[in-house]
Amino acid sequence: MQTSKKSFYEQTVDSLPIDLQDVENNKGKVYVEQLHKIGCDEEEVIEAIHDFIRAASERSRLAEDGEISKQKFELYYDDLLNYWKSISKPKFRFAQKGAFAQVGYEVYYTCIAYKGKINNYEPEQGYTHKGTYHYLSDQIKLGWHPEWESIKRKRKMINEFEIFQNKAIGAHIIWEFSKNYQMHHREKASPSLVEVMPVLPLCLNKRVVSGIKERNFKGGAY
């Protein structure tokens, strides 16, 4: 019986050395925070960082070489996500508050034992599926702790704060508001400080932004 040939090749661990600076740069990432949240020790975190870096490197190479299309990777992500859901949902639902870290730790190790399939083939290198799980964790598509979504909320707040702190973005938003305010004001007056102050918070409100996008403004930053 003739079998189809595997459409991609994964490099061995020895072929993908890890730079110490890359390890340090990864320690502040979301997927590492998620591991700390379930009580992973330093050795486990370093191993996860190595898997994350190697998987990222190989995804780039496989995509550039045309061995695996973006669509195939998306299907692989869905495969791993669906498995995570099947494991985490019943575990998280009935987890006791005092056992959250333990439950998350068990969910984590159950999930990273599952390789999934890329283009109908199981990956041969362990970093491929483990690193992909960490990639999805870093994107906050999944989490190991029953309260993992609190990380998503915290990161959203951090992103909003960074926008507030970005002088260029803030200045541009205020400039656009002031320009359009003056353009539509009967006396062509500039807005007062009291009128300008709510502009940035409003621009970070999803419902308000959606409403602005639906309006047919001409020119400017709309």
Order of alpha helices (4+ residues) and beta strands (2+ residues): alpha-alpha-alpha-alpha-alpha-alpha-alpha-alpha-alpha-alpha-alpha
